[in-house]
Amino acid sequence: MRRLNEPDIAGRAAGYYGEGMTTISLKLPESVADRLAAEARARQKPKSALVREFIERGLSGATAKGRPSFHALAKDKAARFRGPRDLATNPKYMEGFGR
C-alpha cells in the first residue's frame, strides 16, 4: 500500500526525466514502428529516447553523422532569392518551356 507522502509513478517519472518534459502521442506506420523497435533493441535504448534524439537532430538541421545538412548551412542564402511567388502555377512563366 502506498503511503500518503510517497510519490506515485508520475512523481517518480518526473524525477527520472527531470523538469520540463511534455508527453505527446504519436501515430507511426507499422513499418516505421518496426524499424524504431529494431533500432532501440540494437542500441539498447528506449524508443522514446531515440525519438527525442531524432527530433532534436531534425530540428537542429544535423545529419546522421552529426554535421549540419547542406540545407541548414545554405538556408539563409536561399531565402535571399526574390522572384515570383507563383512560378510553378502561373502558365505565363511556362511559355516556351521545353522548346
C-alpha positions as CSV (number, residue, x, y, z in Angstrom):
1,M,0.0,0.0,0.0
2,R,1.3,3.5,-0.9
3,R,1.9,6.0,1.8
4,L,0.4,9.4,1.5
5,N,3.7,11.3,1.1
6,E,5.3,8.6,-1.2
7,P,5.5,9.8,-4.8
8,D,3.3,7.9,-7.3
9,I,4.6,6.6,-10.6
10,A,4.1,10.0,-12.2
11,G,6.2,11.6,-9.5
12,R,8.9,9.1,-9.9
13,A,8.9,9.6,-13.7
14,A,9.3,13.4,-13.2
15,G,12.4,12.7,-11.1
16,Y,13.8,10.4,-13.7
17,Y,13.3,12.7,-16.7
18,G,13.9,16.0,-14.9
19,E,11.8,19.1,-15.2
20,G,10.2,20.4,-18.4
21,M,9.2,17.1,-20.1
22,T,5.9,17.0,-22.0
23,T,4.1,13.9,-23.1
24,I,2.9,13.6,-26.6
25,S,1.0,11.0,-28.6
26,L,2.4,9.8,-32.0
27,K,1.0,7.6,-34.7
28,L,3.5,5.8,-36.9
29,P,3.1,3.5,-39.8
30,E,3.7,-0.1,-38.8
31,S,6.9,-0.4,-40.9
32,V,8.4,2.7,-39.2
33,A,7.4,1.4,-35.7
34,D,9.1,-1.9,-36.5
35,R,12.3,-0.1,-37.6
36,L,12.2,2.1,-34.5
37,A,11.8,-1.0,-32.3
38,A,14.7,-2.8,-34.0
39,E,17.0,0.3,-33.7
40,A,16.0,0.6,-30.0
41,R,17.0,-3.1,-29.4
42,A,20.2,-2.7,-31.3
43,R,21.2,0.4,-29.3
44,Q,19.7,-0.9,-26.1
45,K,17.8,2.4,-25.6
46,P,14.1,3.1,-25.0
47,K,12.2,4.0,-28.2
48,S,11.2,7.3,-26.6
49,A,14.9,8.2,-26.1
50,L,15.5,7.5,-29.8
51,V,12.5,9.6,-30.9
52,R,13.7,12.5,-28.8
53,E,17.2,12.2,-30.3
54,F,15.8,12.0,-33.9
55,I,13.6,15.0,-33.3
56,E,16.4,17.1,-31.8
57,R,18.7,16.2,-34.7
58,G,16.0,17.1,-37.2
59,L,15.2,20.4,-35.6
60,S,18.9,21.4,-35.4
61,G,19.5,20.6,-39.0
62,A,22.1,18.0,-38.2
63,T,22.6,14.9,-40.4
64,A,23.1,11.4,-39.2
65,K,26.8,12.0,-38.8
66,G,26.1,14.9,-36.5
67,R,27.1,17.6,-39.1
68,P,24.8,20.3,-40.3
69,S,23.0,19.4,-43.5
70,F,23.6,21.4,-46.7
71,H,20.1,22.9,-46.3
72,A,20.9,24.1,-42.8
73,L,24.1,25.7,-43.9
74,A,22.6,27.4,-47.0
75,K,19.0,28.3,-46.0
76,D,19.9,31.9,-45.2
77,K,21.4,32.2,-48.7
78,A,18.4,30.6,-50.4
79,A,16.0,32.9,-48.6
80,R,17.5,35.9,-50.3
81,F,16.2,34.9,-53.8
82,R,13.4,37.3,-54.8
83,G,11.2,36.0,-57.6
84,P,7.6,35.5,-58.4
85,R,5.7,33.5,-55.7
86,D,3.6,31.7,-58.3
87,L,6.4,30.5,-60.6
88,A,5.2,26.9,-60.6
89,T,1.5,27.6,-61.0
90,N,1.2,30.6,-63.3
91,P,1.1,29.5,-67.0
92,K,2.8,32.7,-68.3
93,Y,6.1,31.5,-66.8
94,M,5.8,28.3,-68.8
95,E,5.7,29.9,-72.2
96,G,8.4,28.4,-74.4
97,F,9.4,25.8,-71.9
98,G,10.8,22.7,-73.5
99,R,11.3,24.2,-77.0
